[in-house]
C-alpha cells in the first residue's frame, strides 16, 4: 500500500504541475494533459486514494512496531524494524543516519 500510495501521489502531483506549467493550454484536449486529468485524477483507486493508502501503511507499521516492542520478531519487508525491540535501543542515536524524507524521495532512482 505504501509504494502505491506514494506513486499515486507523485503521479497526480506531476500531472497537476504539467497542467499549471502550460497555463491555459493545459486545459486543452490537444495538450493531452486534459485527458490525463480526466482519466487519472478524477477516479480513486479501488483501495482508496493516496491518503487512505498511506493511513493503511501507517496503521500496519504501528502494529509492527508494537509487536517488536513486546518481544516479537518481524520478517520480510518490516525486518528492519526489529532493531527497535533490542535492549538499549535509542531513537536519538539512529537519527543521524536518517536522511530527510524530501531528500530521499527527490532521488527517484533510489525507489526502483
CNS distance restraints for C-alpha pairs under 8 A (distance, minus, plus):
assign (resid   1 and name CA) (resid   5 and name CA) 5.96 0.50 0.50
assign (resid   1 and name CA) (resid  53 and name CA) 5.39 0.50 0.50
assign (resid   1 and name CA) (resid  54 and name CA) 6.97 0.50 0.50
assign (resid   1 and name CA) (resid  56 and name CA) 7.04 0.50 0.50
assign (resid   1 and name CA) (resid  57 and name CA) 6.04 0.50 0.50
assign (resid   2 and name CA) (resid   6 and name CA) 6.12 0.50 0.50
assign (resid   2 and name CA) (resid  53 and name CA) 6.34 0.50 0.50
assign (resid   2 and name CA) (resid  54 and name CA) 5.74 0.50 0.50
assign (resid   2 and name CA) (resid  57 and name CA) 5.54 0.50 0.50
assign (resid   3 and name CA) (resid   7 and name CA) 6.03 0.50 0.50
assign (resid   4 and name CA) (resid   8 and name CA) 5.98 0.50 0.50
assign (resid   4 and name CA) (resid  50 and name CA) 7.69 0.50 0.50
assign (resid   4 and name CA) (resid  53 and name CA) 7.49 0.50 0.50
assign (resid   5 and name CA) (resid   9 and name CA) 6.15 0.50 0.50
assign (resid   5 and name CA) (resid  49 and name CA) 7.43 0.50 0.50
assign (resid   5 and name CA) (resid  50 and name CA) 4.41 0.50 0.50
assign (resid   5 and name CA) (resid  51 and name CA) 7.15 0.50 0.50
assign (resid   5 and name CA) (resid  53 and name CA) 5.25 0.50 0.50
assign (resid   5 and name CA) (resid  54 and name CA) 5.88 0.50 0.50
assign (resid   6 and name CA) (resid  10 and name CA) 6.11 0.50 0.50
assign (resid   6 and name CA) (resid  50 and name CA) 7.00 0.50 0.50
assign (resid   6 and name CA) (resid  54 and name CA) 7.86 0.50 0.50
assign (resid   7 and name CA) (resid  11 and name CA) 5.95 0.50 0.50
assign (resid   8 and name CA) (resid  12 and name CA) 6.11 0.50 0.50
assign (resid   8 and name CA) (resid  49 and name CA) 7.92 0.50 0.50
assign (resid   8 and name CA) (resid  50 and name CA) 6.00 0.50 0.50
assign (resid   9 and name CA) (resid  13 and name CA) 6.05 0.50 0.50
assign (resid   9 and name CA) (resid  50 and name CA) 5.94 0.50 0.50
assign (resid  10 and name CA) (resid  14 and name CA) 5.99 0.50 0.50
assign (resid  11 and name CA) (resid  15 and name CA) 6.18 0.50 0.50
assign (resid  12 and name CA) (resid  16 and name CA) 6.17 0.50 0.50
assign (resid  12 and name CA) (resid  40 and name CA) 7.53 0.50 0.50
assign (resid  12 and name CA) (resid  41 and name CA) 6.20 0.50 0.50
assign (resid  13 and name CA) (resid  17 and name CA) 6.05 0.50 0.50
assign (resid  14 and name CA) (resid  18 and name CA) 6.18 0.50 0.50
assign (resid  15 and name CA) (resid  19 and name CA) 6.27 0.50 0.50
assign (resid  15 and name CA) (resid  33 and name CA) 7.06 0.50 0.50
assign (resid  15 and name CA) (resid  36 and name CA) 7.27 0.50 0.50
assign (resid  15 and name CA) (resid  37 and name CA) 6.93 0.50 0.50
assign (resid  16 and name CA) (resid  20 and name CA) 6.22 0.50 0.50
assign (resid  16 and name CA) (resid  37 and name CA) 7.72 0.50 0.50
assign (resid  17 and name CA) (resid  21 and name CA) 6.11 0.50 0.50
assign (resid  18 and name CA) (resid  22 and name CA) 6.33 0.50 0.50
assign (resid  18 and name CA) (resid  26 and name CA) 7.27 0.50 0.50
assign (resid  18 and name CA) (resid  33 and name CA) 7.34 0.50 0.50
assign (resid  19 and name CA) (resid  23 and name CA) 6.61 0.50 0.50
assign (resid  19 and name CA) (resid  25 and name CA) 7.81 0.50 0.50
assign (resid  19 and name CA) (resid  26 and name CA) 4.37 0.50 0.50
assign (resid  19 and name CA) (resid  27 and name CA) 6.94 0.50 0.50
assign (resid  19 and name CA) (resid  33 and name CA) 6.22 0.50 0.50
assign (resid  19 and name CA) (resid  34 and name CA) 7.77 0.50 0.50
assign (resid  20 and name CA) (resid  24 and name CA) 7.97 0.50 0.50
assign (resid  20 and name CA) (resid  26 and name CA) 6.65 0.50 0.50
assign (resid  21 and name CA) (resid  26 and name CA) 7.53 0.50 0.50
assign (resid  22 and name CA) (resid  26 and name CA) 4.78 0.50 0.50
assign (resid  23 and name CA) (resid  27 and name CA) 7.93 0.50 0.50
assign (resid  24 and name CA) (resid  28 and name CA) 7.46 0.50 0.50
assign (resid  25 and name CA) (resid  31 and name CA) 6.75 0.50 0.50
assign (resid  26 and name CA) (resid  31 and name CA) 6.15 0.50 0.50
assign (resid  26 and name CA) (resid  32 and name CA) 7.98 0.50 0.50
assign (resid  26 and name CA) (resid  33 and name CA) 5.86 0.50 0.50
assign (resid  26 and name CA) (resid  34 and name CA) 6.41 0.50 0.50
assign (resid  27 and name CA) (resid  31 and name CA) 7.51 0.50 0.50
assign (resid  27 and name CA) (resid  33 and name CA) 6.88 0.50 0.50
assign (resid  27 and name CA) (resid  34 and name CA) 5.08 0.50 0.50
assign (resid  28 and name CA) (resid  32 and name CA) 7.39 0.50 0.50
assign (resid  28 and name CA) (resid  33 and name CA) 7.47 0.50 0.50
assign (resid  28 and name CA) (resid  34 and name CA) 5.91 0.50 0.50
assign (resid  29 and name CA) (resid  33 and name CA) 6.88 0.50 0.50
assign (resid  29 and name CA) (resid  34 and name CA) 5.18 0.50 0.50
assign (resid  29 and name CA) (resid  35 and name CA) 6.16 0.50 0.50
assign (resid  32 and name CA) (resid  36 and name CA) 6.47 0.50 0.50
assign (resid  33 and name CA) (resid  37 and name CA) 6.08 0.50 0.50
assign (resid  34 and name CA) (resid  38 and name CA) 6.24 0.50 0.50
assign (resid  35 and name CA) (resid  39 and name CA) 5.95 0.50 0.50
assign (resid  36 and name CA) (resid  40 and name CA) 5.54 0.50 0.50
assign (resid  36 and name CA) (resid  41 and name CA) 7.38 0.50 0.50
assign (resid  37 and name CA) (resid  41 and name CA) 5.12 0.50 0.50
assign (resid  37 and name CA) (resid  42 and name CA) 6.87 0.50 0.50
assign (resid  38 and name CA) (resid  42 and name CA) 5.75 0.50 0.50
assign (resid  39 and name CA) (resid  43 and name CA) 7.16 0.50 0.50
assign (resid  44 and name CA) (resid  48 and name CA) 5.78 0.50 0.50
assign (resid  44 and name CA) (resid  49 and name CA) 5.17 0.50 0.50
assign (resid  45 and name CA) (resid  49 and name CA) 5.86 0.50 0.50
assign (resid  47 and name CA) (resid  52 and name CA) 7.84 0.50 0.50
assign (resid  47 and name CA) (resid  53 and name CA) 7.18 0.50 0.50
assign (resid  48 and name CA) (resid  52 and name CA) 5.57 0.50 0.50
assign (resid  48 and name CA) (resid  53 and name CA) 6.47 0.50 0.50
assign (resid  49 and name CA) (resid  53 and name CA) 6.43 0.50 0.50
assign (resid  50 and name CA) (resid  54 and name CA) 6.16 0.50 0.50
assign (resid  51 and name CA) (resid  55 and name CA) 6.24 0.50 0.50
assign (resid  52 and name CA) (resid  56 and name CA) 6.24 0.50 0.50
assign (resid  53 and name CA) (resid  57 and name CA) 6.27 0.50 0.50
assign (resid  54 and name CA) (resid  58 and name CA) 6.14 0.50 0.50
assign (resid  55 and name CA) (resid  59 and name CA) 6.15 0.50 0.50
assign (resid  56 and name CA) (resid  60 and name CA) 6.26 0.50 0.50
assign (resid  57 and name CA) (resid  61 and name CA) 6.17 0.50 0.50
assign (resid  58 and name CA) (resid  62 and name CA) 6.12 0.50 0.50
assign (resid  59 and name CA) (resid  63 and name CA) 6.30 0.50 0.50
assign (resid  60 and name CA) (resid  64 and name CA) 6.19 0.50 0.50
assign (resid  61 and name CA) (resid  65 and name CA) 6.15 0.50 0.50
assign (resid  62 and name CA) (resid  66 and name CA) 6.20 0.50 0.50
assign (resid  63 and name CA) (resid  67 and name CA) 6.21 0.50 0.50
assign (resid  64 and name CA) (resid  68 and name CA) 6.42 0.50 0.50
assign (resid  64 and name CA) (resid  74 and name CA) 7.27 0.50 0.50
assign (resid  64 and name CA) (resid  78 and name CA) 7.42 0.50 0.50
assign (resid  64 and name CA) (resid  81 and name CA) 7.78 0.50 0.50
assign (resid  65 and name CA) (resid  69 and name CA) 6.17 0.50 0.50
assign (resid  65 and name CA) (resid  81 and name CA) 6.81 0.50 0.50
assign (resid  65 and name CA) (resid  84 and name CA) 7.35 0.50 0.50
assign (resid  66 and name CA) (resid  70 and name CA) 6.26 0.50 0.50
assign (resid  67 and name CA) (resid  71 and name CA) 6.57 0.50 0.50
assign (resid  67 and name CA) (resid  72 and name CA) 5.11 0.50 0.50
assign (resid  67 and name CA) (resid  73 and name CA) 7.31 0.50 0.50
assign (resid  67 and name CA) (resid  74 and name CA) 7.83 0.50 0.50
assign (resid  68 and name CA) (resid  72 and name CA) 4.71 0.50 0.50
assign (resid  68 and name CA) (resid  73 and name CA) 5.84 0.50 0.50
assign (resid  68 and name CA) (resid  74 and name CA) 6.96 0.50 0.50
assign (resid  68 and name CA) (resid  81 and name CA) 7.36 0.50 0.50
assign (resid  68 and name CA) (resid  82 and name CA) 5.95 0.50 0.50
assign (resid  68 and name CA) (resid  84 and name CA) 6.60 0.50 0.50
assign (resid  68 and name CA) (resid  85 and name CA) 4.86 0.50 0.50
assign (resid  69 and name CA) (resid  84 and name CA) 6.66 0.50 0.50
assign (resid  69 and name CA) (resid  85 and name CA) 4.63 0.50 0.50
assign (resid  70 and name CA) (resid  85 and name CA) 7.34 0.50 0.50
assign (resid  71 and name CA) (resid  85 and name CA) 6.34 0.50 0.50
assign (resid  72 and name CA) (resid  85 and name CA) 7.95 0.50 0.50
assign (resid  73 and name CA) (resid  79 and name CA) 7.75 0.50 0.50
assign (resid  73 and name CA) (resid  82 and name CA) 6.23 0.50 0.50
assign (resid  74 and name CA) (resid  78 and name CA) 5.98 0.50 0.50
assign (resid  74 and name CA) (resid  79 and name CA) 5.01 0.50 0.50
assign (resid  74 and name CA) (resid  81 and name CA) 7.27 0.50 0.50
assign (resid  74 and name CA) (resid  82 and name CA) 6.16 0.50 0.50
assign (resid  75 and name CA) (resid  79 and name CA) 4.63 0.50 0.50
assign (resid  78 and name CA) (resid  82 and name CA) 7.72 0.50 0.50
assign (resid  81 and name CA) (resid  85 and name CA) 7.85 0.50 0.50
assign (resid  82 and name CA) (resid  86 and name CA) 7.12 0.50 0.50
assign (resid  83 and name CA) (resid  89 and name CA) 7.00 0.50 0.50
assign (resid  84 and name CA) (resid  89 and name CA) 5.92 0.50 0.50
assign (resid  85 and name CA) (resid  89 and name CA) 7.20 0.50 0.50
assign (resid  90 and name CA) (resid  94 and name CA) 6.77 0.50 0.50
assign (resid  91 and name CA) (resid  95 and name CA) 6.38 0.50 0.50
assign (resid  92 and name CA) (resid  96 and name CA) 7.70 0.50 0.50
assign (resid  94 and name CA) (resid  98 and name CA) 7.00 0.50 0.50
assign (resid  99 and name CA) (resid 103 and name CA) 6.62 0.50 0.50
assign (resid  99 and name CA) (resid 104 and name CA) 6.26 0.50 0.50
assign (resid 100 and name CA) (resid 104 and name CA) 6.21 0.50 0.50
assign (resid 101 and name CA) (resid 105 and name CA) 6.10 0.50 0.50
assign (resid 102 and name CA) (resid 106 and name CA) 5.98 0.50 0.50
assign (resid 103 and name CA) (resid 107 and name CA) 6.99 0.50 0.50
assign (resid 104 and name CA) (resid 110 and name CA) 7.62 0.50 0.50
assign (resid 105 and name CA) (resid 110 and name CA) 7.71 0.50 0.50
assign (resid 105 and name CA) (resid 111 and name CA) 7.52 0.50 0.50
assign (resid 107 and name CA) (resid 111 and name CA) 7.65 0.50 0.50
assign (resid 108 and name CA) (resid 112 and name CA) 7.12 0.50 0.50
